[in-house]
């Protein structure tokens, strides 16, 4: 364990990435071995086994949420209206402004 203390952050990240790749390869190889054993056992009793691999679900990217509010002076400061209101919005609301004044 102590040998990892002497590595830089970049070196540690490389070790982690290499370990993850090695783990995925071992898991894939183990899966192939188990499938081969199942087919072999099934063939020994004259049974045919079909193994269906699960389809990989497409990765859903979150849809962009339209900007709902914009700071009146700094147009780079925006908010979608979701989650906690940003500090600039809280400050304007505390100053007595109405949220609807900043709608886009």
Secondary structure, DSSP 8 states (H G I E B T S, - for coil): -HHHHTS-HHHHHHHHHHHHHHHHHHHHHHHHHHHHHHHHHHHHTT----------------------EE-SS-TT-EE-S-SS--HHHHHHHHTT--GGGGB-
